[in-house]
Amino acid sequence: MSKMHDVIVVGAGPVGLLCALDLARRGVRVCVLELEPSTTIDLRAGTFHPPTLEMLAPLGVTDAMLEIGMKVPIWQSRDLEEGLIAEWDMSILKDDTPYPFRLHLEQHRLTPILLEMLSKHDNAELLFSHEFLSLTQNADHVSVLAKHQDQESHLLAHWVIGADGGKSAVRKSVGIEFDGYTWPERYSVVSTTHDFSHLGYADNAYVSDPDQWVAFFRMPDKGPPGLWRMTIPVGQSYTDEEILDPKYANSVFQRVLKTPPEVQYPIVHQSVYRVHQRVANQFRRERVLLAGDSAHVNNPLGGFGLNSGIHDAMNLTEKLSRVVLGGESSALLDLYERQRKTVNMEYVQEISIKNKHNLEEADPQVRHERFAQLRKINASEALSREYLLVSSMINSIKKANSIS
Ligand SMILES: Cc1cc2nc3c(=O)[nH]c(=O)nc-3n(C[C@H](O)[C@H](O)[C@H](O)COP(=O)(O)OP(=O)(O)OC[C@H]3O[C@@H](n4cnc5c(N)ncnc54)[C@H](O)[C@@H]3O)c2cc1C
C-alpha cells in the first residue's frame, strides 16, 4: 500500500517548488512530481514586483534573490518615434513597501534557490523524471497515476496542487475549462551583451510602436554587467526559423536603436513562444487545486505572470496548511479561489491586455492622448504613486485580501 502524503504538488517550476517549500516549512508532508530530470533553464520571466518580495521574505528567499538579482528602481515608458515619454521612480513607494523597486532575476536562477531550501526539509520529497498521468479522487484522498522510466505507479495524498504549467495535465484530468484565447502573433525573446544604458535606456523600458513594440530588460545573468533582453511580437508572415535567425534580431535592434547595419549586436540567447490570455474556470475541484500557469496565463507586458503565480502559491499554502494541520474547514480553499481568480480576471488579465493595446496603438490621436496622460501622471507625485501602486501589483494584493 502506497504511503499517504498530505499534499502532492505536480510540477517543480517556481510555483510548484514554492508551494512545496512553504508547506514543508509549516510542517505539511509534501511530495513533488516533476516530469523533467531537473529544473529547466530557458528564457522566461525575470521581473519580481514588491509584494512578491514581501511574501518571500519570511522564507529567506528574498534575501537570496537580492544577493544575485538586480534592483531596478527606475523604469521607462518610451515611444519609438517620440523617445522618452515618462520615467517612473519607484522610490515614491518607500512608505508602501520595504522593496520600492523591481528585482530582475532570471526565473531559472530562482528555482535552484527554492530547490536547495526544499532539500533541507525531511518532510518534503522531490521526484524528478516522474510524469503525472491522471488522478481519481474520493471524499478522503486523491490517487495519482504517475510514470517513471516506463513504470506506472499510484501515489496517494489528501490534496493535490496542479502547478504543472499552462498545458496542465492536472487541470485537464479534472475537466476544468481554460477559458480565453491565444494571440495570433508569437513573441520572441532575445538577449545580447550589447549595453544600452549609454543610449539613455533605464534597466527596464517599454517602447511603443504600431508596427512592433519592444520591451527591454537588463538581466543579471552571471554577474555585472549582465545581459540586455528584448521581447518583441512577430507577425504570422515569419517562420520560427526566420525569427530565430540572429540577422532578424539584429535588424530589430538596428531599427529600434537607430543604429546603422555595421553595428552588430552579439546574440546570446533567442527563443520564440505563443502567448495566451486564459483563466481556469475553477481553481479548485474538490481535493485538487490549481496555482500558477496551470490556473492562468497572460502576455508578459507588466511582468504579472510569474508574480501572480507566486501570489497564488503563498495564498494557497497558508490556507491549505491550516486545513491539513489545524483541521480547519476546506471551505477556506474556496476563499483561495475567490481571491485569486477574481484578482486574475480583474487585474492581471485586464491590465496585461491594456498594456499590450497601449504599446501597439495605431491611431496617432489616441497615441498622443496617451502620451499626454502619461506625462501628466508622471509630473505629479500623488498620481505617479497611484499609477505605480497598480503597476507594481500592490493594489492587486490589497484587492485579494479584501475579498471574504
Ligand atoms: C516559453 C515561455 C516563455 C515565457 N516568457 C516569459 C517572459 O518573458 N516574461 C514573463 O513575465 N513570463 C514569461 N513566461 C511566463 C512565466 O514563465 C510563467 O508564468 C511561469 O513559468 C509560471 O510558473 P509555473 O511554476 O506556474 O509553471 P512552469 O514554470 O511552466 O512550471 C511547470 C512545471 O511542471 C512540469 N510539468 C508539466 N507537466 C507535467 C506533468 N504531466 N507531470 C509532472 N510535471 C509536469 C514542467 O516540466 C515544469 O517544470 C513564459 C512562459 C513560457 C512557457
Ligand as a Chemical Component Dictionary entry (heavy atoms), coordinates in Angstrom:
data_LIG
# 
_chem_comp.id                   LIG 
_chem_comp.type                 NON-POLYMER 
_chem_comp.pdbx_formal_charge   0 
_chem_comp.three_letter_code    LIG 
# 
loop_
_chem_comp_atom.comp_id 
_chem_comp_atom.atom_id 
_chem_comp_atom.alt_atom_id 
_chem_comp_atom.type_symbol 
_chem_comp_atom.charge 
_chem_comp_atom.model_Cartn_x 
_chem_comp_atom.model_Cartn_y 
_chem_comp_atom.model_Cartn_z 
_chem_comp_atom.pdbx_ordinal 
LIG C1  C1  C 0 8.138 29.709 -23.227 1  
LIG C2  C2  C 0 7.715 30.670 -22.153 2  
LIG C3  C3  C 0 8.283 31.942 -22.096 3  
LIG C4  C4  C 0 7.884 32.832 -21.120 4  
LIG N1  N1  N 0 8.445 34.072 -21.087 5  
LIG C5  C5  C 0 8.059 34.953 -20.169 6  
LIG C6  C6  C 0 8.596 36.248 -20.120 7  
LIG O1  O1  O 0 9.437 36.601 -20.961 8  
LIG N2  N2  N 0 8.159 37.099 -19.157 9  
LIG C7  C7  C 0 7.213 36.716 -18.229 10 
LIG O2  O2  O 0 6.836 37.521 -17.361 11 
LIG N3  N3  N 0 6.692 35.490 -18.238 12 
LIG C8  C8  C 0 7.085 34.604 -19.181 13 
LIG N4  N4  N 0 6.546 33.369 -19.204 14 
LIG C9  C9  C 0 5.599 33.013 -18.151 15 
LIG C10 C10 C 0 6.311 32.519 -16.893 16 
LIG O3  O3  O 0 7.484 31.846 -17.242 17 
LIG C11 C11 C 0 5.333 31.637 -16.150 18 
LIG O4  O4  O 0 4.329 32.487 -15.618 19 
LIG C12 C12 C 0 5.979 30.805 -15.049 20 
LIG O5  O5  O 0 6.901 29.874 -15.585 21 
LIG C13 C13 C 0 4.892 30.056 -14.277 22 
LIG O6  O6  O 0 5.462 29.166 -13.373 23 
LIG P1  P1  P 0 4.763 27.790 -13.037 24 
LIG O7  O7  O 0 5.609 27.181 -11.994 25 
LIG O8  O8  O 0 3.306 28.018 -12.793 26 
LIG O9  O9  O 0 4.810 26.939 -14.391 27 
LIG P2  P2  P 0 6.072 26.378 -15.184 28 
LIG O10 O10 O 0 7.253 27.260 -14.987 29 
LIG O11 O11 O 0 5.590 26.125 -16.576 30 
LIG O12 O12 O 0 6.396 25.002 -14.465 31 
LIG C14 C14 C 0 5.588 23.863 -14.626 32 
LIG C15 C15 C 0 6.413 22.632 -14.295 33 
LIG O13 O13 O 0 5.564 21.487 -14.374 34 
LIG C16 C16 C 0 6.238 20.446 -15.053 35 
LIG N5  N5  N 0 5.231 19.572 -15.641 36 
LIG C17 C17 C 0 4.433 19.815 -16.709 37 
LIG N6  N6  N 0 3.640 18.762 -16.957 38 
LIG C18 C18 C 0 3.928 17.826 -16.015 39 
LIG C19 C19 C 0 3.439 16.505 -15.752 40 
LIG N7  N7  N 0 2.465 15.952 -16.515 41 
LIG N8  N8  N 0 3.967 15.808 -14.725 42 
LIG C20 C20 C 0 4.941 16.371 -13.930 43 
LIG N9  N9  N 0 5.441 17.597 -14.150 44 
LIG C21 C21 C 0 4.944 18.325 -15.176 45 
LIG C22 C22 C 0 7.079 21.175 -16.082 46 
LIG O14 O14 O 0 8.153 20.379 -16.553 47 
LIG C23 C23 C 0 7.542 22.390 -15.282 48 
LIG O15 O15 O 0 8.750 22.139 -14.581 49 
LIG C24 C24 C 0 6.905 32.462 -20.179 50 
LIG C25 C25 C 0 6.333 31.204 -20.235 51 
LIG C26 C26 C 0 6.717 30.311 -21.211 52 
LIG C27 C27 C 0 6.054 28.942 -21.275 53 
# 
loop_
_chem_comp_bond.comp_id 
_chem_comp_bond.atom_id_1 
_chem_comp_bond.atom_id_2 
_chem_comp_bond.value_order 
_chem_comp_bond.pdbx_ordinal 
LIG C1  C2  SING 1  
LIG C2  C3  SING 2  
LIG C2  C26 DOUB 3  
LIG C3  C4  DOUB 4  
LIG C4  N1  SING 5  
LIG C4  C24 SING 6  
LIG N1  C5  DOUB 7  
LIG C5  C6  SING 8  
LIG C5  C8  SING 9  
LIG C6  O1  DOUB 10 
LIG C6  N2  SING 11 
LIG N2  C7  SING 12 
LIG C7  O2  DOUB 13 
LIG C7  N3  SING 14 
LIG N3  C8  DOUB 15 
LIG C8  N4  SING 16 
LIG N4  C9  SING 17 
LIG N4  C24 SING 18 
LIG C9  C10 SING 19 
LIG C10 O3  SING 20 
LIG C10 C11 SING 21 
LIG C11 O4  SING 22 
LIG C11 C12 SING 23 
LIG C12 O5  SING 24 
LIG C12 C13 SING 25 
LIG C13 O6  SING 26 
LIG O6  P1  SING 27 
LIG P1  O7  DOUB 28 
LIG P1  O8  SING 29 
LIG P1  O9  SING 30 
LIG O9  P2  SING 31 
LIG P2  O10 DOUB 32 
LIG P2  O11 SING 33 
LIG P2  O12 SING 34 
LIG O12 C14 SING 35 
LIG C14 C15 SING 36 
LIG C15 O13 SING 37 
LIG C15 C23 SING 38 
LIG O13 C16 SING 39 
LIG C16 N5  SING 40 
LIG C16 C22 SING 41 
LIG N5  C17 SING 42 
LIG N5  C21 SING 43 
LIG C17 N6  DOUB 44 
LIG N6  C18 SING 45 
LIG C18 C19 SING 46 
LIG C18 C21 DOUB 47 
LIG C19 N7  SING 48 
LIG C19 N8  DOUB 49 
LIG N8  C20 SING 50 
LIG C20 N9  DOUB 51 
LIG N9  C21 SING 52 
LIG C22 O14 SING 53 
LIG C22 C23 SING 54 
LIG C23 O15 SING 55 
LIG C24 C25 DOUB 56 
LIG C25 C26 SING 57 
LIG C26 C27 SING 58 
# 
